[in-house]
Amino acid sequence: MNRPSTRHLIAPELLGALEMFPPMDFENLGMEASRSGMAGRELPPLPEALAAVACEERFIPGAPGDPDVRVLVYTPPTKAAGPRPAVLEIHGGGYIMGSADMSDPANRLLALQLDAVVVGVDYRLAPATPWPGSRDDNYAALCWLADNAASLGVDPAR
């Protein structure tokens, strides 16, 4: 089926970014083929300031009966004057595609600009994980962040 383009609905200043995305045709290509267009894309090297932000991979307990959840914990390179605020980052992709890794540069920048600890959640994707699995993974990460605020150097009120 030949569908009309919706490209004219995109703000002109965002069209350049749109070109970075591979075509996605779930109907004809299927889920895995559409996802594979996003995976393994080589990104340019990080600027020195972003590379200085620490990124630690952790596996935290999932909801009861669920597997552990992979998270990426970003910490600014400067010594904290006190507990930092925290951001729980849930990557885009509509719960069907993407990963915590795709937000790496943005999470590093967020940690640096806000002087905050950023936790990116690598939640399970549908349809392999039906609803509410992805929601539960994100909630488990939120609870873990709150429960471990002190050891992460985070102010639980922020």
C-alpha positions in Angstrom: 0.0 0.0 0.0 1.4 3.4 -1.0 0.8 5.8 1.8 1.1 9.6 1.4 4.1 11.2 3.0 3.8 13.1 6.2 7.2 14.8 5.8 5.5 18.1 5.3 4.3 18.0 8.9 7.8 18.0 10.3 9.3 21.3 11.5 11.9 22.4 8.9 14.6 22.7 11.5 14.1 19.0 12.4 14.3 17.6 8.9 18.1 17.1 9.2 17.7 15.0 12.3 15.0 12.9 10.5 17.6 11.9 7.9 19.6 10.2 10.6 16.9 7.6 11.1 16.7 4.6 8.8 13.3 3.9 7.1 11.0 1.9 9.4 8.4 -0.2 7.8 7.0 -2.5 10.5 4.2 -3.7 8.2 6.4 -5.0 5.3 9.8 -5.6 7.0 8.6 -6.8 10.4 9.7 -5.8 13.9 13.3 -7.3 13.9 14.3 -5.9 10.5 13.0 -2.5 11.5 14.9 -2.5 14.8 18.1 -3.7 13.2 18.3 -0.4 11.2 18.8 1.4 14.5 21.2 -1.1 16.1 25.0 -0.9 15.6 25.0 2.6 14.1 28.4 4.1 14.6 28.4 7.4 16.4 31.1 10.1 16.2 33.5 10.2 19.1 32.3 11.9 22.2 33.6 15.4 22.9 36.2 15.4 25.8 33.8 17.0 28.3 31.2 14.3 27.7 33.7 11.5 27.7 34.7 12.6 31.2 31.3 11.7 32.6 31.5 8.3 34.2 29.1 5.6 32.9 28.6 2.5 34.9 26.5 -0.5 33.7 24.6 -2.2 36.5 22.0 -5.0 36.7 19.4 -4.3 39.3 16.6 -6.4 40.6 13.4 -6.4 38.5 9.9 -6.7 39.8 9.2 -10.0 41.6 9.3 -12.8 39.1 11.0 -10.6 36.4 14.6 -10.6 35.3 17.2 -8.1 36.4 17.0 -4.8 34.7 20.1 -3.3 33.0 20.7 0.4 33.8 23.4 2.8 32.9 24.4 5.2 35.7 26.0 8.5 34.7 28.0 10.6 37.2 29.5 14.0 36.5 33.3 14.2 36.7 33.4 17.0 39.3 33.4 16.4 43.1 29.9 17.0 44.4 29.4 19.7 47.0 26.7 17.5 48.4 24.1 15.0 47.3 23.1 15.6 43.6 19.7 15.6 42.0 18.9 12.5 39.9 17.2 11.9 36.6 15.6 8.6 35.6 15.9 8.5 31.8 13.5 6.2 29.9 14.7 6.0 26.3 12.4 6.7 23.4 11.1 4.0 21.1 7.5 3.5 22.1 8.4 0.4 24.2 9.1 -1.5 21.0 12.6 -0.4 20.0 15.7 1.3 21.2 18.0 0.9 24.2 19.5 2.8 27.0 22.7 3.0 24.9 21.1 5.1 22.3 20.7 8.0 24.8 24.4 7.8 25.9 25.5 11.2 24.6 22.3 13.0 25.8 22.6 11.4 29.2 26.2 12.4 29.6 25.3 16.0 28.6 22.3 16.0 31.1 24.6 14.8 33.9 27.2 17.4 33.1 24.8 20.4 32.6 22.6 19.6 35.6 25.4 18.2 37.8 23.1 15.3 38.3 23.2 11.5 38.5 21.4 10.1 35.4 20.1 6.6 35.4 19.2 5.2 31.9 16.9 2.2 31.9 17.3 -0.6 29.4 13.8 -1.9 29.7 12.5 -5.0 27.9 10.8 -4.4 24.6 7.4 -5.5 23.2 6.2 -7.7 21.7 8.6 -10.1 23.2 7.8 -8.7 26.6 4.0 -7.9 26.8 2.6 -5.0 28.8 3.2 -4.2 31.6 6.8 -5.6 31.5 8.5 -2.5 30.2 6.6 -0.3 32.7 7.6 -2.7 35.5 11.2 -2.5 34.5 11.1 1.3 34.6 9.3 1.3 38.0 11.9 -1.1 39.4 14.6 1.3 38.3 12.8 4.2 39.9 12.5 2.3 43.2 16.1 1.2 43.0 17.2 4.8 42.5 15.2 6.0 45.5 16.3 3.1 47.7 20.0 3.6 46.8 20.1 7.3 46.7 22.7 7.6 49.5 25.2 5.2 47.8 24.7 6.9 44.5 25.3 10.4 46.0 21.7 11.4 45.2 19.5 13.7 47.2 16.2 11.7 47.4 14.2 14.9 47.5 15.6 15.9 44.2 
